[in-house]
Amino acid sequence: MIMNQPIRIAIVGYGNLGRGVEAAVARCPDMSLSAIYSRRPAASIQTLFGNAPVYEMEALNGRANETDVFVLCGGSKEDLPRKGPQLAALGNTVDSFDTHARIAEYFSAMDEAARAAGHTSIISVGWDPGLFSIHRVLGEAFLPDGDTYTFWGKGVSQGHSDALRRVEGVADGVQYTVPIERAIEQVRSGAVSLSNDSPTLIVLTPNHAALLDVLSSRYSNGVAAAQPDNDAGSLGFYVLTIPHQP
Ligand SMILES: NC(=O)c1ccc[n+]([C@@H]2O[C@H](COP(=O)([O-])OP(=O)(O)OC[C@H]3O[C@@H](n4cnc5c(N)ncnc54)[C@H](OP(=O)(O)O)[C@@H]3O)[C@@H](O)[C@H]2O)c1
């Protein structure tokens, strides 16, 4: 990389995250978008701004020297564990791997591939893991005797949704996460100290068995428990509760 030249970014995998990276790079005068790579036919990809070439994944090997940093925007469940180390051998990478229970394993695979090739790989950059993790570290440094809680939602979980869509037979799937108000109130008021198995989140999912499987492999402190819920049931959703994740 030449210091007074923009950093050449390539996006690998073009979904929600890929579009977000394209928009972010457009706001960074010290970066330029060299390419977008996808498994799908290049002609089928409509990008936000249309000002970077789109290539099919197979072209990446021969074009790696056109890019300084690959931003890996594939799914955490299957894409990153498979493609991450291969790409770390080809160039510098940044990704947002968020299968919490498998981060140490993923770190080892990426570290080995990047070190062997003399490249730099930054993993698990995002909200959580990512900025929220940094906030937790700062909070615990300033308030070492406090208890740390993280609540997510209301909102869509991109990681859980991606994992659901990878389940065979699922044509499409979106997973919504809603914090349990009572648990939030208990924490805010200091009335109760939640343990690692207190339920703090509910998730609405179109596929209960698949999400139970996904969650138990993503988090290390317990499997989600299924609960019937009439409102969600009438909308065709299942409800799961998830233990507090520190
Ligand atoms: N650390 C964090 O805080 C954090 C936050 C959010 C998300 N994430 C992670 O980011 C990952 C990606 O999230 P996402 O929301 O970008 O997932 P997504 O939209 O489903 O995209 C994932 C991959 O699916 C393929 N794809 C996208 N749209 C498609 C379509 N219309 N048809 C067929 N394939 C399509 C793309 O690969 P191709 O272009 O190669 O086909 C893309 O890279 C998640 O798995 C999650 O783990 C992490």
The ligand as an SDF file (V2000), in Angstrom:
LIG
                    3D

 48 52  0  0  0  0  0  0  0  0999 V2000
  -20.5540   -8.6830   14.5820 N   0  0  0  0  0  0  0  0  0  0  0  0
  -21.7340   -8.1120   14.4060 C   0  0  0  0  0  0  0  0  0  0  0  0
  -22.1700   -7.2780   15.1880 O   0  0  0  0  0  0  0  0  0  0  0  0
  -22.5660   -8.4530   13.2060 C   0  0  0  0  0  0  0  0  0  0  0  0
  -23.6820   -7.6380   12.9370 C   0  0  0  0  0  0  0  0  0  0  0  0
  -24.4650   -7.9460   11.8180 C   0  0  0  0  0  0  0  0  0  0  0  0
  -24.1330   -9.0360   11.0110 C   0  0  0  0  0  0  0  0  0  0  0  0
  -23.0490   -9.7990   11.3130 N   0  0  0  0  0  0  0  0  0  0  0  0
  -22.6940  -10.9730   10.4820 C   0  0  0  0  0  0  0  0  0  0  0  0
  -22.7340  -10.6110    9.1220 O   0  0  0  0  0  0  0  0  0  0  0  0
  -23.1940  -11.7290    8.3780 C   0  0  0  0  0  0  0  0  0  0  0  0
  -23.8550  -11.2480    7.0960 C   0  0  0  0  0  0  0  0  0  0  0  0
  -25.0810  -10.5530    7.4030 O   0  0  0  0  0  0  0  0  0  0  0  0
  -26.0080   -9.9960    6.2370 P   0  0  0  0  0  0  0  0  0  0  0  0
  -27.1830   -9.3840    6.9060 O   0  0  0  0  0  0  0  0  0  0  0  0
  -25.1840   -9.2050    5.2830 O   0  0  0  0  0  0  0  0  0  0  0  0
  -26.4630  -11.3760    5.5290 O   0  0  0  0  0  0  0  0  0  0  0  0
  -27.0770  -11.5250    4.0670 P   0  0  0  0  0  0  0  0  0  0  0  0
  -27.6860  -10.2630    3.5620 O   0  0  0  0  0  0  0  0  0  0  0  0
  -27.9050  -12.7670    4.0970 O   0  0  0  0  0  0  0  0  0  0  0  0
  -25.7720  -11.8190    3.1840 O   0  0  0  0  0  0  0  0  0  0  0  0
  -24.9540  -12.9470    3.4380 C   0  0  0  0  0  0  0  0  0  0  0  0
  -24.4690  -13.4980    2.0940 C   0  0  0  0  0  0  0  0  0  0  0  0
  -25.5840  -14.0580    1.3880 O   0  0  0  0  0  0  0  0  0  0  0  0
  -25.4430  -13.8150   -0.0060 C   0  0  0  0  0  0  0  0  0  0  0  0
  -26.6500  -13.1120   -0.4740 N   0  0  0  0  0  0  0  0  0  0  0  0
  -27.0880  -11.8740   -0.1240 C   0  0  0  0  0  0  0  0  0  0  0  0
  -28.2220  -11.5370   -0.7690 N   0  0  0  0  0  0  0  0  0  0  0  0
  -28.5460  -12.6390   -1.5180 C   0  0  0  0  0  0  0  0  0  0  0  0
  -29.5990  -12.9300   -2.4140 C   0  0  0  0  0  0  0  0  0  0  0  0
  -30.5710  -12.0370   -2.6880 N   0  0  0  0  0  0  0  0  0  0  0  0
  -29.6160  -14.1450   -3.0110 N   0  0  0  0  0  0  0  0  0  0  0  0
  -28.6560  -15.0580   -2.7560 C   0  0  0  0  0  0  0  0  0  0  0  0
  -27.5950  -14.8220   -1.9280 N   0  0  0  0  0  0  0  0  0  0  0  0
  -27.5450  -13.6340   -1.3260 C   0  0  0  0  0  0  0  0  0  0  0  0
  -24.2170  -12.9160   -0.1940 C   0  0  0  0  0  0  0  0  0  0  0  0
  -23.1300  -13.7020   -0.6870 O   0  0  0  0  0  0  0  0  0  0  0  0
  -22.8580  -13.7450   -2.2680 P   0  0  0  0  0  0  0  0  0  0  0  0
  -22.8170  -12.3340   -2.7550 O   0  0  0  0  0  0  0  0  0  0  0  0
  -21.5410  -14.4530   -2.3740 O   0  0  0  0  0  0  0  0  0  0  0  0
  -23.9870  -14.5170   -2.8820 O   0  0  0  0  0  0  0  0  0  0  0  0
  -23.8980  -12.4140    1.2100 C   0  0  0  0  0  0  0  0  0  0  0  0
  -22.5230  -12.2560    1.4450 O   0  0  0  0  0  0  0  0  0  0  0  0
  -24.1320  -12.4780    9.3170 C   0  0  0  0  0  0  0  0  0  0  0  0
  -23.9720  -13.8650    9.1310 O   0  0  0  0  0  0  0  0  0  0  0  0
  -23.6990  -12.0670   10.6950 C   0  0  0  0  0  0  0  0  0  0  0  0
  -23.0850  -13.1590   11.3030 O   0  0  0  0  0  0  0  0  0  0  0  0
  -22.2620   -9.5170   12.3910 C   0  0  0  0  0  0  0  0  0  0  0  0
  1  2  1  0
  2  3  2  0
  2  4  1  0
  4  5  1  0
  4 48  2  0
  5  6  2  0
  6  7  1  0
  7  8  2  0
  8  9  1  0
  8 48  1  0
  9 10  1  0
  9 46  1  0
 10 11  1  0
 11 12  1  0
 11 44  1  0
 12 13  1  0
 13 14  1  0
 14 15  2  0
 14 16  1  0
 14 17  1  0
 17 18  1  0
 18 19  2  0
 18 20  1  0
 18 21  1  0
 21 22  1  0
 22 23  1  0
 23 24  1  0
 23 42  1  0
 24 25  1  0
 25 26  1  0
 25 36  1  0
 26 27  1  0
 26 35  1  0
 27 28  2  0
 28 29  1  0
 29 30  1  0
 29 35  2  0
 30 31  1  0
 30 32  2  0
 32 33  1  0
 33 34  2  0
 34 35  1  0
 36 37  1  0
 36 42  1  0
 37 38  1  0
 38 39  2  0
 38 40  1  0
 38 41  1  0
 42 43  1  0
 44 45  1  0
 44 46  1  0
 46 47  1  0
M  CHG  2   8   1  16  -1
M  END
$$$$
